[in-house]
């Protein structure tokens, strides 16, 4: 894992590279296949999924990326609150043809645009075929607004979450070092991989007591899943336990923006660098916003998830 000693220099070298690359997270424009779509998931609540998704967007926004964050939670707009945004409208207004996408998107800190109400995406299935096509066409305008779209998904078992994850270019799976979180997130990731043959997953350990603990557990997850899904799951990074994270949440702000030299912020910057260098080095067929929207249309009625055999609940899941 890339170690970043100097925050500012590390970010300029590993993330931005704007003067040289100028594309999505360092990918040259002539190699792009459109806007990247990244879903952030977790098997259990209170895993830090929303915090990591929002702060990662803030980091990318500060390095010059154009980012749209879709809030797929049913709870109050946590993403919006952390970014200081105040949505007046939501995705439901787009579905009901009451407002255009440009009116629904709201700007927050670091230039991030937030789309609230993302948990209602499957309301698309209530529309007529023509209505569905009209909404999908409006969502295509995100191509000119964003280099990357992040989706902070809701509950692990919700059909909206599954539709988003199975449609995205990349899934970031957030897990705590406790058994329940590891089991549930491992289960969710494996089910997603079984249903989509080309899905790429970045595994992220959160709130670990040490880098050694994060790497030990994360590598075991990577190795177990690679037996069946070779090359499709990688340990992407880890965020250490840091009181600054809860302090920032209490103040309704991003720890990346308010405490860029904190332990959590350093872990986040390393995570962003790994995302760029290991997951997004080159575009490929079936990537980008158009491919995402096509898959999303197919997953409006996602199939039932395949069960995971009980024997796969292995002793490594004890932190």
DOKOLLO-56071 format. One record per atom (N, C-alpha, C): x negated, y, z negated. Coordinates in steps of 0.1 Angstrom, whole numbers, plus 2048, in hexadecimal, padded with zeros to 3 digits. Example, Ala and Ser with C-alpha at 12.3 -4.5 7.8 and 13.67 -1.06 7.14 Angstrom:
BEGIN
77C7C77B2/7857D37B2/77C7DF7B2/7807EA7B9/7777F57B9/77F8007B1/
END
This chain:
BEGIN
7F87F4800/800800800/7F780C800/7FB816808/7F4822809/7F482A7FC/7E982E7F7/7E88367EB/7E58447EF/7ED84D7E9/7EC85B7ED/7E78637E0/7DB8677E1/7D586E7D6/7D987D7D5/7D88837E1/7DB8917E1/7E98927E8/7F38987E1/8008987E6/80289F7F4/7FD8AB7F4/7FF8B4800/7F78AE80C/7EA8AB809/7E28A6814/7E7898819/7EC890810/7F1883814/7FD88481C/80688D819/81288F821/80F89482F/80689D82F/8028A383D/7FC898846/7F488F83F/7ED885847/7F687984B/7FE874841/805868843/813869848/819875845/827876848/82A880853/82588C852/82989685C/822894869/815896869/80D895876/81489C881/81A8A887D/8238AE887/81C8B4893/8108B9891/8098BF89C/8058B48A6/8038A78A1/7FE89D8AA/80A8958B0/8148918A8/81E8888AC/82B88F8B0/8308978A6/83C89F8A9/8498978AB/84988A8A7/8558838A9/85B87E89C/86287389C/86986E890/85F868887/85D86E87B/853869871/846865877/84286D881/83586B887/835863894/84185F898/8428578A5/8428628B0/83A8608BA/83986A8C5/84686B8CD/84A8778D1/8578798D7/8598708E4/84F86E8EC/8508668F8/8528578F5/8518538E8/8538458E4/8618438DE/86884E8DC/87484D8D4/87F8468DB/88883F8D4/8948398D9/8A083F8D2/89F84C8CF/8AA8538C8/8A88538B9/8B28588B3/8B285B8A4/8B284D89D/8A984C893/8A884088B/8B3841881/8B983587D/8C4834873/8BF82A868/8BF82F85C/8BA827851/8C5826846/8C881A842/8D2818837/8CA81582B/8CF81A820/8C8817813/8D381080A/8CF803806/8D87FB7FF/8D27F67F2/8DA7F07EA/8D57E97DD/8E07DF7D9/8DC7D57D2/8E57CA7CE/8ED7CE7C2/8E87D87BA/8EF7DB7AE/8F07EB7AC/8FA7EF7A5/8FB7FE7A2/8F0802799/8EE80F798/8E481578F/8D6811793/8D380E79F/8C68097A3/8BD8157A7/8C28217A9/8BA82C7AD/8BB82E7BD/8C48277C3/8C68277D1/8C88357D7/8D283C7D0/8D684A7D5/8CA8537D2/8C48527C7/8B985B7C4/8AD8597CE/8AA84D7D1/89F84B7DB/8A38507E8/8AF84D7ED/8B48517FA/8B38607FB/8B88677F1/8B98767F2/8AB87C7F1/8A38777E8/89587D7E7/88D87A7F3/88F86E7F9/88786B805/88B874811/898877811/89D88181C/89788F819/89689380C/8908A0809/8828A080D/87B89580B/86C89580E/86B89681E/87388F825/87288F834/87689D839/8808A3832/8848B0836/8798BB834/8728B9829/8678C3827/85B8C1831/85A8B5837/84F8B3840/8548B684F/85F8BD850/8638C185D/86D8B8865/8718AD85F/87A8A4865/8888A9864/8908A786E/89E8AA86E/8A689E869/8AC89F85D/8B2894857/8C1896854/8C988C857/8D788C852/8D9881848/8DF88483D/8E187A832/8F0877831/8F486B834/902867833/905861825/90E86881E/911863810/91C859811/91884C80F/921841811/92783C803/9258447F9/92A8407EC/9398457EA/94083E7E2/94E8427DF/94E84C7D3/94484C7CB/9438557C0/9418637C4/94286D7BB/93F87B7BF/93287C7C7/9318867CF/9268887D9/91988A7D1/91387F7CD/90687F7C6/8FB8857CF/8FB8807DB/8F08857E5/8F28947E6/8FE8997E8/9008A77EA/8FC8AF7DE/8FF8AA7D2/8FC8B17C6/8EC8B27C4/8E58A87C7/8D78A87C6/8D08B17D0/8D78B37DB/8D18BC7E5/8D78CA7E5/8E08CD7DB/8E68DA7D9/8EF8DD7E4/8F68D37EA/8FF8D57F5/90D8D47F0/9178DB7F6/9258DC7F2/92E8D97FD/9308CC800/9398C880B/9478CD809/94D8D3814/95B8D6814/9638CC81B/95D8C5824/9648BB82C/95C8AE82B/9628A3831/95C896831/95E88E83E/95988283E/95B87A84A/96987884D/972877843/980875845/98688184E/98188D84C/986898855/982896863/97788F866/97388C873/97C881879/97F877871/98886C875/996871878/99A87B870/9A8881872/9A888C87C/99C88F883/99B89988D/99F8A7887/99C8A987B/99F8B6875/9938C0876/9878BA876/97B8C3878/9708BC880/9688C3887/95D8BE88E/9518BA885/9488B288A/93D8AE882/9348BA87D/9338C4886/92B8D0882/9318D7876/93E8D6874/9458DC869/9448D485C/9428C785E/9428BE853/9348BD84C/92A8BD855/91D8BC850/9198C9847/9138C783C/9108D2833/9018D2830/8FB8DD830/8EC8DE82E/8E98DE81F/8DE8D781C/8D98D780E/8CA8DA80E/8C48D7803/8B58DA801/8AD8D380C/8A28DA80F/8988D4819/89E8D3826/8A98DA829/8AF8DA836/8B78CD839/8BA8C582F/8C18B9831/8D08BC834/8D68B583E/8E48B6840/8EB8AA83A/8F68AC833/8FD8A182C/90A89F832/90E893835/91B88F839/92288782E/92B88C827/93288681C/93D87D822/942874819/94D86B81D/94A860825/93D85C826/93885182E/93E84482B/94384281E/94983681A/956833821/95B83C828/96883A82F/96683783E/95A833842/957830850/960825856/96481B84E/96C811853/97B815855/97E821851/98B826855/98D828864/98182786B/98182787A/98B81C87F/98B811878/99380687E/9A280887E/9A6813876/9B4817877/9B881F883/9AE82488A/9B082D895/9B38248A2/9B982A8AC/9BA8248B8/9AD8228BF/9AC8198C9/99F8178D0/99A8248D5/9A282C8DB/99E8398E0/9998428D5/9A08428C9/99C84A8BE/98F8468B8/98C8398B8/97F8348B4/9748398BD/9778388CA/96D83D8D4/96A84C8D2/9748538CF/9738628CE/96A8658C2/96C85E8B6/9648608AA/95685C8AD/9548518B3/94684C8B6/93F8568BE/94685C8C8/9408658D1/93C8728C9/9448768C0/9408828B8/93487F8AF/9338738AA/92886F8A2/91B86F8AA/91C86E8B7/91086E8C0/90987B8BF/90F8868BB/9098938BB/8FE8938B0/8FE8898A7/8F388889D/8E58878A4/8E68828B1/8D987F8B8/8D188C8BA/8D88978BB/8D28A48BD/8CF8AC8B0/8D58A78A5/8D48AD899/8C98A7890/8C689A892/8BD893888/8B388B88F/8A788A889/89D88188C/8A0873886/8A687487A/8A9868873/8B686A86B/8BE86086A/8CB860862/8C9856857/8CA85B84B/8CA85283F/8D885083B/8DC843837/8E9840832/8E783B824/8EC84281A/8EC83D80C/8F983580A/8F882880B/90482080B/90A81F7FD/9168197FD/91D8177F0/91A80A7EA/9258047E4/9237F77DD/91F7EC7E7/9177E37E1/9107D97EA/91A7D07F2/9267CD7EB/92F7C47F2/9397CB7FB/9397D87FC/9437DF803/9417DD812/94C7DC81A/94B7DA828/9457E682F/9467F2829/9407FE82F/9317FC82E/92C7F8822/91E7F6820/9187EC82A/91F7E182C/91A7D6834/91A7DB843/9257E3847/9257E8855/9197F1857/9177FA84E/90B803850/8FE7FC851/8FC7F2847/8EF7EB847/8ED7E3853/8F77DC857/8F67D3863/8F57DB870/8F87E8870/8F77F087C/8EA7F887D/8E37FA872/8D7803871/8CB7FD877/8C180687A/8B480287F/8AC7FB874/8AD801868/8A57FD85D/8AE7FD850/8AC7F3847/8B37F383A/8A87F4830/8A97FE827/8A17FF81B/8A97F980F/8A37EE809/8A97E77FE/8A37EB7F1/8AA7F17E8/8A57F67DB/8A87EC7D0/89E7E87C9/8A07DE7BE/8997E37B1/89F7E17A6/8987E2799/8917D6795/8877D678C/8807CA789/8877C177F/8947C277D/89C7BA775/8A37AF77D/8A57A3777/8AA79777E/8B779A786/8C17A077F/8CD7A2786/8CC7AB793/8C47B5792/8C27BE79E/8BB7B67A9/8B07AF7A5/8A87A77AF/8B179D7B5/8B87957AE/8C178B7B3/8CB7907BD/8D279B7B9/8DD7A17C1/8D77A77CE/8CC7AE7CC/8C77B57D8/8C17AB7E2/8BA7A17DC/8B57967E5/8C078F7EC/8CB78C7E5/8D77867EB/8DC78E7F6/8DE79B7F4/8E37A47FE/8DA7A580A/8CD7A6808/8C47A7813/8C479A81C/8C478F815/8C478281D/8D1781825/8DC784820/8E8783827/8E878D833/8E3798832/8E27A183D/8D979C848/8CD796844/8C479184D/8CA785855/8D277D84E/8D8771854/8E277685F/8E878185D/8F2786867/8ED78E872/8E1793871/8DB79B87C/8CD79787E/8CA79288A/8BD78C88C/8B179588D/8B47A2891/8A97AC893/8A97B6888/8B07B587D/8B07BF872/8A37BF86B/89E7CB869/8917CE861/8957D3853/88E7CE849/8917D183B/8847D6834/8857E182E/87A7E6825/87E7E4817/8777DC80F/87A7DA801/8737E47F8/87B7EA7EF/8757F47E6/8787F17D8/86D7F07D0/86F7EE7C1/8707FC7BA/87A7FD7B2/87C80A7AB/87B80879C/877812795/876813786/86D808780/862805787/8597FB781/850801777/84B7F976E/8427FE763/8347FF768/8307F8773/8237F9778/8237F5787/8187FA78E/8177F679C/8157E779D/80E7E1793/80B7D3794/8197CB793/8227CF78A/82F7C9789/8367CA796/8367D679C/83E7D97A9/8397D07B4/82B7CF7B5/8257C77C0/8277B87BE/8267B47B1/8287A67AF/8367A17B3/8407A87AE/84E7A47B1/8517A67C0/84D7B27C5/8507B57D3/84A7AC7DD/83D7A87DA/83779E7E3/83D7917E3/84278D7D7/8497807D6/8567807DE/85D78B7DE/86978D7E6/86678C7F4/85C7937F8/857793806/85378680B/84C77E803/848771807/854767808/85D7687FE/86875F7FF/87176180B/87376E80E/87C77181A/87476E827/867770827/86076E833/86075F838/86275682E/863748832/86E74583D/87974D83C/88474B845/88575784F/88076284B/88276E853/874775855/86B76E85B/85D77385D/85D781863/85678A85C/853797861/85E7A1860/86A79D85B/8757A585B/8787AC84D/8707A8843/8717AE836/8637B2831/8627BE82D/8547C2828/8567CA81B/84D7C8812/84C7D0806/8487DE80A/8517E8809/84E7F580F/8477FF805/84B7FD7F8/8468067EE/84C8047E1/84880D7D7/84E80C7CA/84E81A7C3/85781C7BA/8588287B3/8578247A4/84D82A79D/84B82778F/85582E786/85782877A/86082E770/85A83C76D/86384676E/85F85476C/86A85C766/86886275A/87386A754/87787675C/86E87A765/87188576E/87E883776/88087677A/88B872783/89887577C/89987176F/8A6874768/8A7882765/89C889762/89D898760/8A289F76C/89D89B778/8A28A1784/8B089F787/8B5892784/8C388F785/8CC89777C/8C7899770/8CF8A2767/8D08B076B/8C68B5773/8C68C2778/8CB8C3786/8D18B878B/8D78B8798/8CD8BD7A3/8C18B77A3/8B78BA7AD/8AF8AE7B1/8A78AF7BB/89E8A47C0/8918A57B8/88D89A7B3/88089A7AC/87489D7B6/8768997C2/86C89C7CC/86A8AB7CE/8758B37CE/8748C17D0/86F8C97C3/8748C47B8/8718CB7AB/8648C77A5/8608BA7A6/8548B57A0/84C8AD7AA/8468B37B4/8408AC7BF/8338A57BB/82E8A87AF/8228A17AA/8258967A0/83189379E/835889794/83187B799/831871790/82E864794/83985E79E/84586279C/85085D7A5/84E8637B3/84A8707B3/8488777C0/83D8707C8/83286D7C1/8278667C8/82B8597CE/8338517C6/8388457CB/8408477D7/8498517D7/8528547E2/84A8587EF/83F8607ED/8378647F9/8308587FF/82B84E7F7/8258427FC/83083A803/83C8397FE/847832804/84A838812/84B845813/84D84B820/84284882A/836848825/82A84582E/82B837833/82F82E82A/83082082E/83C81E838/847825836/85282583F/84E82984D/84583384E/84183885B/83782E861/82E82985A/823821860/826813861/82F80D859/8317FF85A/83F7FB860/84980485F/856801864/859808871/855815872/85881D87D/84D820887/843818889/83881B891/83C81D8A0/8458158A5/8498158B3/8588138B4/85F81A8BD/86D8178BF/86E80A8C7/87A8058C8/87C7F98CF/88B7F88D5/88D7EE8DD/89B7EC8E2/8A57EA8D7/8B07F08D8/8BB7EE8CE/8B97F78C2/8B18018C3/8AF80B8B8/8B58188BC/8B78208B2/8BC82E8B4/8CB82F8B1/8D083C8B2/8DD83F8AE/8E88388B7/8E58388C4/8EF8318CD/8F18238C9/8E681C8C7/8E680E8C3/8ED80C8B6/8EB8158AC/8F181489F/9008168A1/90581F8A9/9138228AA/91A8168B2/9138108BB/9188048C2/91A7F88B8/9107F68B0/9117EB8A6/91C7EE89B/91C7FB898/9277FF88E/9357FC893/9377FF8A0/9447FB8A5/9477ED8A5/93C7E48A7/93E7D68A6/9417D1898/93C7D988E/93D7D4880/9487DB878/9527E187F/95D7E7878/9647DC870/9647D0875/9697C486E/95E7BA86C/9547BD863/9497B4861/94C7A685D/94579C861/94878E85D/94578C84E/94B782848/94877F83A/93977C839/93378082E/92577D82C/92376E829/91876982E/91475C82B/91075A81C/91474F816/91074D808/901749807/8FB74C7FC/8ED7487FA/8EC73C7F1/8E57317F5/8E47257EC/8DF7287DE/8E57227D5/8E17247C7/8D37217C4/8CD7177CB/8BF7147C9/8B671F7CC/8BA7297D3/8B17347D6/8AF73E7CB/8B773D7C1/8B57467B5/8A97417AD/89D7467B1/8907407AC/88B7487A0/882741799/87D74778D/87575478E/87075779B/86976479D/87277079A/87F76E799/888779797/88877E788/880778780/87E77D773/873787773/875794770/86B79E771/85F79B768/
END
